[in-house]
């Protein structure tokens, strides 16, 4: 498997997982989205940084 097909596979899984929450529980997704809108920019950046670090760690370990 080359890196391009691996990237496509990863993107496909992200889309499947991102769509699962609103499909299963739209009211939970709406509440969660409303709470995210109330966060300050610094809080959103910190969560994004943690997410990027976790993703990089997964890539390094695989």
C-alpha positions, 0 to 999 in steps of 0.5 A: 500500500502506497502512501496515497492509498493509505491517506485515502483510507485514513480520510475515509475512516475520519469521514465515517467516524465524523458522521457516526455521532450525528447519525446515532444521536443528533441531539447530542451532536447539537448540544456538543456543537453549541458548547464548542461554539462557546469556547475561547480561541485559546481553548480551541487551539489547545484541543487542536494541538493535543489532537495533532500530537495524538495523531503524530504519535499514532503515525510514529507508532504505526 
